[in-house]
Structures are given as C-alpha cells and as structure tokens.
C-alpha cells in the first residue's frame, strides 16, 4: 500500500486542520464532507461491499464504528484508506478526495471515455472494470479486453490480468483498484510504454499516481456537497449525482490531441 501512504502524506497537514461534517455511505457511492478552516470540502468514492459472506444481521461488521464515524478526526477517517474492509476503505478514499488540493490548472474538462477512445483507436486495449462506454471502445480498438471481478458476457475474470495486461497498448484501471489494494500489482503488469489511465470518481486527482507509470487520471471534484450528499444517500448512480465536475489530469509529457493542437 505504498501509494496510499504517499497520498496520505500529501494531505496530512490539511487533515489535521479539518473537522468531519457529514458521512454518507450509499448503495453505490460514499461521500465525506469536511470543514477545513471554514471551507466546506467533499469527496466521493465508490462504495464497495464487505464481501459475499457478509450479512446485515450479524457476522463481520464492515464498518466497525457505524453510527459513530463523526466522532473520528479527519486524520482517523482518511487512515481508513488502509483498511482491508472495503466499506471502510471507501470512507477513507472519499475523505482523501475531500482533502486533496486539486490543481485545476493542470486538468482539462474531458471525461475518461473520450481519453480512452482517443488512445485506443487501432490499438490493443484493456479496461479493468465494466464501464458503460465499453461498446464505444470496442468499435474503434483493434482488440479490447474487459477484466471484471464479476464478469458479464464477453468479460474476462480479473484473475486473467497477468496474461492480458502485458499485451495491451492502452490500459484503463478503475480507481477502485486503490480501494481493494490491487493497484500496485496491476500497474506492474503494464508495458513500460503502455498508455495507462486511472478512472472513476474514486481516483485521486494527484500527481502521486504519475510516479507509478500512470499517464492520465480521470476523476471527480464535488462542487455542491449538499446536493451530492442527498443523492448519494438515496442510492444515486454516478449519473444521478449532481454538483460534480469531471476532470482529467495528465502527466507533464502527456495530453490529448485536441490539447496539443491548441
């Protein structure tokens, strides 16, 4: 979990000055809202389940202090990013995303689907996670593999990653690979010259990811925490969450063709 340590170090000072305001763990998304020196900041992360053997009547407790999380400090909340309980890790990464100072001057208003489409044309591509834009990429890529923990028709199981990732010119990794602590293993499987993008609202818009061979990060910034929290708590899918901006941050030597032509 070296990358999580680096990300937490980046926001440690800000976490010390922050106070938790609200925590919503919805069916699909988790949102954490903080007060940082009078400024309200919020961050989003996927809600991942506690596992197939979990049951809401007993057994393991996916969130150990459910109902008491607002008694945590911001530093304690963000430290949950290390947790092996996926719902707790979701809270940790949502807190991390709330605390990040995103350099919007280093970002462009372009979504992940467009970035992946641009770089995948005529290439071998792999997408880790089943996203709605997969049919679009299939139409333009020479080859497209989709790796999924719960494979749908045409997908490959996640266990196929060691055989598939080293073949790809373009690799799209879901940000949830940070939550389940598989990110570092996956990026090590990528070709040195592969174009690697990390996508999804869990993805921290931080240059730290570039140290791991990532070329682009497509993430989300919350601009209306109240509207977003209400939707998240009522089971919103990503498209149903208002008050967000979709941004992509590129490494210094990477950008889109449209940006290069400006």
N, C-alpha and C positions, 0 to 999 in steps of 0.2 A: 504493500500500500504506500509506496514511496511517493507517488503522485498526490495522494490525499494529504500526506504530511506537508508537501510543498505548498499545496493550495491553502491549507490551514495556516501555515506560517505567513502567507501573504496577507491574511485578513486578521491576524491575531490582535493587533493594536485596535482595530475598529471594533472587534468583538468585545474587547474589554470596556468599550465606551457605550455599548448597545444594551438595550433592555427589551426583552421579548414582549410583544403586544398581543399577538394572535397566532394560533397554530390551527390549521385545518388539514385533516387527513381525509381526503375524499376518496371516492371509489377508484378514480383514475389518477388524480393529481394531489400533491401535497404542497401547501403554501404556508410560508412562515413570514410574519410581519414583525419588524423590529423598529424601535425608536432609537435612532443614533444621533445623540446631541440635538434632539428636537426635530430631526428629519425622519419621516416615515419611509422605510425601505422594505421591500418584499421580494421574496424569491420563490421560484417554482421548481418542483422536481416530480418525476413520475412516482406514483405510489405503487410499490411492488409488494406483493403478498408475502406472508410469512412462511409459505410452503404448503405443499399439498396435504401434509399431515396435520396442519393447524385446524382447529375447530373453535368457533367463537364461544362454546360453552365451557371450555376448560383446556387442559393441556398446557402447552407453552404459551407465554404471553409475548406476542410480537412486539408490543410497546410496553416495556416494563412499568413505566410510570404514567400510563394513560390516565388522563384527567388531572395530572399534576405537572405537566410539562412547562406550564407558565411559571412554575417556581424555580425552574432552571435558569442559570445565567445564559447569556448568548454564547459564551465560550463553551459551556456544557452542552448546549444544543448542537453547536456545529461539530463538536467532538463526536457526536453520534454518527458522523460520516464514516467512522471506522467500524461501526457495529456490523456484526455478522447477521443481525436481524434486519431483514430488508426494509420493513416499515420504519425502523429507527434510522437506518442509513438514508432513507428518503427524507426524513426530517432534517438530518444533518446536512444533506446537499441542498435542500431548499434554503436552509439558514445560510450556508456558504454563498449561494447565489444572491441572497439578500444583502450580504456584506461586501460583495465584490464591488470595487470601483471600476466599472467598465469604461474603457477608453473608447467612447463612441466615435471619436475622430479616426480610429483605426478600424472601424466597422463600416459595412455597407448594408443598405436595405435590400438584401437579396436573400431568398429562402433556400433551404438546403436542396430542395428538389431541382431548382434551376442550376445550382452549382454542380450537383452530381450529373445532371443531364449534359452540361457543357463539357465536362471532363470525360464522360463515359462514351461519347459518340465514337463508334467504331472500335471501342476498346473492350477488354475483359474487365468486368466489374463485379464486385461482391458487396452486398448490403447485409449487414448484421442487424437483424430486426425487420419485421414485416411492416413496411410503411405504405400509405395509400398511393404514393406516386410510382410504385414498382412497375405497373403496366407501361407507364411513360418511358421508363428507362429500358425496359425490355425491347421496346420498339426501335431504340437507337444504338444500344450497345451490341458489340459483336457477340458477347456472351454475358449473361447475368446469372449469378448465383445468389440465392437468398438463404441465409442461415438463421434459424429460429429455434428457441428453446421449446416452443410448442408449434412444430411445423404444420403449415397448411398445405393444401395441394400444390405441388411444384416446389415447395421449400425443401431445404436440406436440414438435418438436425444440427444443432450447434456444435456437436462433437466432431463434425466434419471440418471445422475451422483449420486444423493443422494441415489438411490436404488441400484446401481450397484457397486460403488467403495468400500463400506464396505464388499462386498463379495469376493474381489479379493486378491489373494496371491501376485500378481505382478501387479504393476500399472506403466504405461508409460504415462507421461504427456508431451504434446507438449510445447516447450518453448514459444509458442505464448500465453499461459495462463498468462504469465507475461505481455505481451502487452495489453491484454484485461482485466487485473486486476482480473482474476478469480483464480490465482494460490493458494492463501492462503485458499480460500474456498474449493478448491479441495483437497489439502493435508490434511485438517482437516477431510475429509471423509474417508481417508485411514486407514486400520487397523494398530495398533501400530507395528505389526511385518511384515507388508507387505514390499516387496522389491519395492522401488519407484525409478524410473529413469526419469530424465527430458532430453528430446532430441530435436534435431533440432538446426540449426545454430543460432537461437535467444538466445539459452540457455547460460547464462554467466558461464564460467568455473571458478566459485568462490566457496570457501568453505562456504560462507554465506548460500547457499542453504541447506547445511547439517544440519543447525540449525532448519530446518523445516521438518526434517524427511526424506529428500532425501538421497538415498544410492549411486546414481551414476548420473553424469552429462555427457551427450554426446553432445559436442559442436564442434565449428569450429574456427580455427585460420587462419587468412589471412596472407600468406607469400609473395604474389605478388599482391600489391594493384592495380597497373595499369592494369594488365591482368584481375583481378577480376572486376574492375570498368567498363571496356569496355564491358565485357559480361553482367553484371547486367543492364547497360544502354540500352542494345539491347534485353532485355526481356528474359535473360537466366533463365532456370530452375536450380535447385540446381546442378544436374549432369553436367550441361554445364559451371559451374563457375570454371575456372582454378585458380591456385595459392592459394589453400586452403589445410589445414590439418584437418583431423577428429580425435579428441582426446576424450578420456573418462577419467574423474576424479572420483575416488571412495572415499568414506568416509574412515576414518582410519581403521575401522573394517570390511570393505567390499572389496572384489576383485573377480576376475573371477577364475574359477577352474584352467585355464591354468597358471595364475599368481601364484596361491597357490602352484602349482606343480613344479615351477622352483627351 
